[in-house]
Amino acid sequence: MKLPKFYSELEALAEALGLSVVLDRGSFIGGLCRFEGQELLVLNMSASLAQRTRQLAETLAARDLSNVYIKPGVRSALERYQIMAPS
């Protein structure tokens, strides 16, 4: 699966899980936060698509996704990120 498609799949999965993905510019790395009771994943638009995809994938891989339908190719890729994600 090509990177832009994989990123789109991850973004849709995040939204389905109630996690809003916010793209913004600035001198920050990005990450998960809670604002007014809503979980947000803030990604830096200045980062490469590969970097944003990795951050999104690692955030999702750290969640319990066992009861969520995910396309097999996406699930397989997420499992690889789960191994790489810091615990």
N, C-alpha and C positions, 0 to 999 in steps of 0.2 A: 504494500500500500504506500502510495506516495505521501510525502510529508504534509502537504497542505490538506489532503483528504484525512489523514490520521489526526491532524490538529482539529479539524472540523468535527470529527467523530468524538474526540475527547471533550471538546467544548460543549457539544450536545449532551454528552453523558453528564458532565458537570452540572449543566442546567437542569437535567432530569433529576439529579440528586439534590437540587435546591441550592447549589453552589453557584453564585453569580461570578462570571469572569469579567474583569474590568481591565481594559487596556488603557494605559496612560504613559505619557512621556515624563522623564525626569531622571535624576541621579539616584536611583534606587534599584535594588535587585528585584524586589517583588516578593510576594508570598501570601500566605493565608492570613486573614484577619476577620474580625467580627465588628460590624458597624451597625448600630441601632438594631441589634438582634439578628442581623442577617450575615451569613457567612459569605465572604468575598475572597476571591483569589485575584490579587492585583498583579498584572504582568506588565513589564516595561515594553512599550512599543518599539523602543530603540534597540532592544535585544533582537537577535536573529530569530527567525521562525523556529529553528532547531532548539535554541535556548528556551523559548517560550513553550514549545511542545514538551521539552524535558521537564520543565517546572510543573506544567499541568499534569503530565503523566505521573510524576512522582507524588504529587498531591493526591491524585485519584488512587494510585496504587497503595497508598497508606490507609485507605478506607476499606471497610468490609463491603466487598462487592459480590459476595457469594449469592445473594438473593436478587441480583439485578441482571436482566438480560443484556448482554454485551455481545456484539458480533464476534465470532470466534477469532478472527484476525486481530481485532482490537484487544480482546482479552489476552491473547497470547503475547502481544507486545507489552501490555500493561504488566503482565507477570514478570517480564524481563526488567521493567523499571522497578518493580517491587523488590527485586533482589538488589538493585543498585541504590534504592532509597535509604537514607540514613535512618536508623531506628532510635 
